[in-house]
Amino acid sequence: MGQDPGSNQEIMEFCQVNYGVTFKMMEKSSVKGKEQNKVFKWLSTKEKNGWNDNSPGWNFAKYLIDEQGRLLGFWPSKVKPTDKEITSKL
């Protein structure tokens, strides 16, 4: 929907400058629809991940995955990353 009109490089630089991001970032990809990235397809398909069929409704939706690759939780954008519901699972 045109929210990140820049290139992958431009988005990465923006995140580094404005948010201090130092971790590797995924390339820009589709979260929903026909061109949906395989990661988001797995995260939002109950038959693939075992329980969740919620897809991100907006930026900053959160998924928690354990070391074995199991999906442990999903939280919508309005839930803060520091919410006890999330941090208690870390």
Backbone bond lengths (Angstrom), bond angles and torsions (degrees), N, CA, C in turn:
res aa  C-N    CA-C-N  psi(-1)  N-CA   C-N-CA  omega(-1)  CA-C   N-CA-C  phi
1 M - - - 1.456 - - 1.523 111.23 -
2 G 1.317 116.69 22.39 1.456 121.08 173.67 1.516 114.92 75.16
3 Q 1.316 118.34 18.09 1.460 120.15 -177.32 1.520 112.54 -76.30
4 D 1.306 118.06 -27.27 1.463 122.91 176.67 1.520 107.72 -123.82
5 P 1.343 117.29 77.89 1.463 119.04 -174.54 1.522 113.94 -72.55
6 G 1.319 118.44 -14.09 1.458 121.05 -176.69 1.513 113.49 -76.33
7 S 1.317 114.41 173.25 1.466 121.21 175.43 1.525 108.94 -75.10
8 N 1.313 117.05 169.55 1.469 120.93 176.44 1.531 110.34 -56.99
9 Q 1.326 117.08 -41.86 1.476 121.75 179.29 1.526 110.90 -63.08
10 E 1.325 116.81 -44.66 1.466 120.44 -179.74 1.529 111.64 -64.49
11 I 1.313 116.76 -39.71 1.466 120.99 178.90 1.526 109.71 -65.64
12 M 1.335 116.81 -44.20 1.458 120.65 179.39 1.535 110.69 -60.24
13 E 1.322 116.84 -46.60 1.462 120.76 179.70 1.527 111.04 -62.24
14 F 1.317 117.80 -41.35 1.464 121.80 177.78 1.529 110.58 -59.61
15 C 1.323 116.96 -45.34 1.465 121.51 -179.42 1.527 111.73 -67.50
16 Q 1.317 117.36 -36.01 1.469 120.49 177.43 1.522 110.85 -66.34
17 V 1.332 116.63 -46.97 1.468 121.67 -176.88 1.530 111.19 -69.81
18 N 1.323 117.04 -45.56 1.465 120.73 -172.05 1.525 114.53 -88.66
19 Y 1.333 117.22 -25.09 1.463 119.76 -175.70 1.525 113.66 -126.44
20 G 1.312 117.82 -0.01 1.457 121.43 178.21 1.525 113.65 68.43
21 V 1.320 117.24 25.52 1.468 121.39 -178.58 1.526 109.97 -63.82
22 T 1.331 115.78 129.03 1.471 121.02 177.26 1.521 111.40 -121.79
23 F 1.332 117.28 -8.17 1.465 120.95 -178.28 1.526 110.92 -86.36
24 K 1.332 115.90 162.20 1.461 120.60 176.46 1.519 109.10 -67.09
25 M 1.307 115.90 140.50 1.456 121.68 179.35 1.518 109.66 -114.58
26 M 1.329 115.58 148.60 1.464 119.93 173.31 1.522 108.70 -68.66
27 E 1.316 115.60 155.89 1.451 119.25 172.64 1.523 109.27 -71.76
28 K 1.292 116.30 158.30 1.449 121.92 177.15 1.526 108.13 -59.68
29 S 1.329 116.15 132.61 1.462 119.73 -179.38 1.522 109.47 -154.21
30 S 1.316 115.68 170.68 1.465 121.36 179.74 1.515 110.20 -80.80
31 V 1.316 115.82 135.25 1.457 122.36 -179.78 1.523 110.20 -94.20
32 K 1.312 117.17 -26.07 1.464 122.93 -178.92 1.524 109.57 -137.56
33 G 1.311 116.46 167.57 1.459 121.42 172.22 1.512 114.78 88.14
34 K 1.339 114.71 -167.84 1.463 121.99 -175.24 1.522 113.25 -61.58
35 E 1.309 117.01 -33.93 1.466 122.53 -177.15 1.527 112.67 -95.35
36 Q 1.327 117.99 18.97 1.462 122.43 -174.95 1.528 111.67 -55.65
37 N 1.330 115.20 130.57 1.454 122.65 176.56 1.532 109.52 -58.00
38 K 1.327 117.65 143.93 1.462 121.72 -178.19 1.526 112.98 -59.92
39 V 1.317 117.52 -33.54 1.467 120.99 178.78 1.526 109.66 -63.49
40 F 1.334 116.97 -48.46 1.461 120.16 -179.48 1.524 111.65 -69.61
41 K 1.314 117.03 -29.72 1.471 120.55 174.79 1.529 108.88 -61.96
42 W 1.332 117.49 -46.99 1.463 121.40 179.41 1.527 110.89 -65.05
43 L 1.328 116.88 -44.82 1.461 121.25 -177.78 1.526 112.81 -62.44
44 S 1.317 117.39 -29.32 1.456 120.35 -173.00 1.534 114.05 -113.72
45 T 1.335 117.42 15.71 1.459 121.02 178.61 1.522 109.54 -121.00
46 K 1.323 116.37 109.09 1.468 123.15 -176.23 1.530 112.16 -52.59
47 E 1.316 117.32 -40.71 1.463 121.54 -178.86 1.528 112.35 -65.87
48 K 1.312 117.26 -22.00 1.464 121.11 -179.37 1.530 112.45 -94.56
49 N 1.347 117.57 -40.94 1.468 120.85 -174.75 1.518 113.84 -100.67
50 G 1.323 117.88 -6.89 1.455 121.45 174.94 1.516 117.20 99.85
51 W 1.344 118.92 -20.83 1.462 117.72 -178.23 1.531 116.32 -158.79
52 N 1.300 118.83 -23.55 1.468 120.04 -170.78 1.517 112.78 -104.54
53 D 1.329 116.04 132.52 1.463 119.82 172.67 1.531 111.30 -123.14
54 N 1.345 116.50 18.66 1.465 121.42 176.92 1.520 110.28 -85.76
55 S 1.311 115.70 126.39 1.460 119.49 173.42 1.526 107.55 -103.53
56 P 1.315 117.63 159.17 1.460 119.22 -178.51 1.522 110.87 -60.86
57 G 1.326 115.83 131.14 1.446 119.98 176.71 1.518 111.60 -87.01
58 W 1.335 116.11 -19.89 1.458 121.85 -177.50 1.526 107.93 -164.11
59 N 1.320 116.24 172.81 1.472 120.63 177.42 1.526 111.03 -54.45
60 F 1.277 116.31 152.31 1.454 125.06 174.02 1.527 114.26 73.89
61 A 1.331 117.99 19.30 1.463 119.70 167.53 1.523 105.87 -64.78
62 K 1.327 116.76 150.87 1.460 120.59 -174.54 1.521 111.24 -125.09
63 Y 1.315 115.67 135.79 1.460 123.52 173.99 1.519 106.96 -123.20
64 L 1.314 116.99 139.28 1.459 121.27 177.28 1.522 108.25 -114.78
65 I 1.331 115.77 124.84 1.466 122.55 -177.84 1.522 107.55 -123.07
66 D 1.342 117.53 134.68 1.468 120.15 -179.26 1.527 111.51 -85.00
67 E 1.326 115.31 179.73 1.466 121.49 -176.52 1.524 113.22 -63.45
68 Q 1.321 117.45 -22.38 1.465 121.54 178.65 1.526 112.12 -91.12
69 G 1.321 117.27 3.10 1.461 120.98 178.39 1.518 113.95 83.81
70 R 1.334 117.91 17.30 1.471 121.06 177.73 1.520 109.59 -89.89
71 L 1.312 114.92 138.65 1.454 120.77 176.93 1.520 109.04 -78.68
72 L 1.335 116.44 118.82 1.466 121.74 -176.91 1.518 113.54 -100.78
73 G 1.319 117.79 -26.58 1.454 118.72 -176.60 1.505 113.53 -164.35
74 F 1.325 114.18 158.02 1.460 122.72 174.71 1.515 107.78 -137.96
75 W 1.343 116.80 134.29 1.454 122.30 176.20 1.515 108.91 -135.46
76 P 1.323 117.53 136.52 1.465 120.56 179.05 1.525 111.70 -71.83
77 S 1.304 116.17 172.73 1.466 123.50 -176.03 1.517 113.78 -54.82
78 K 1.324 117.31 -37.33 1.474 119.96 -174.78 1.529 113.07 -67.58
79 V 1.336 117.83 -18.16 1.467 121.07 178.04 1.527 107.95 -82.34
80 K 1.321 116.47 126.59 1.469 121.16 -178.91 1.527 110.05 -74.28
81 P 1.332 118.20 146.83 1.461 120.83 179.81 1.525 113.04 -62.10
82 T 1.320 116.56 -20.35 1.466 120.54 179.43 1.528 112.70 -93.01
83 D 1.322 117.46 5.05 1.464 121.47 179.02 1.527 110.29 -59.27
84 K 1.308 116.93 139.16 1.476 122.30 -178.12 1.525 111.41 -56.63
85 E 1.322 117.20 -33.76 1.460 121.18 178.72 1.531 111.69 -58.79
86 I 1.322 116.81 -33.05 1.466 122.04 177.92 1.531 110.61 -87.15
87 T 1.311 117.08 -52.08 1.468 120.34 -174.17 1.523 112.96 -63.32
88 S 1.324 117.07 -26.52 1.464 119.18 178.80 1.527 112.45 -68.86
89 K 1.328 117.01 -16.44 1.467 121.26 -179.94 1.526 112.32 -94.90
90 L 1.327 116.47 -5.97 1.470 119.89 -177.40 1.506 111.99 -84.58
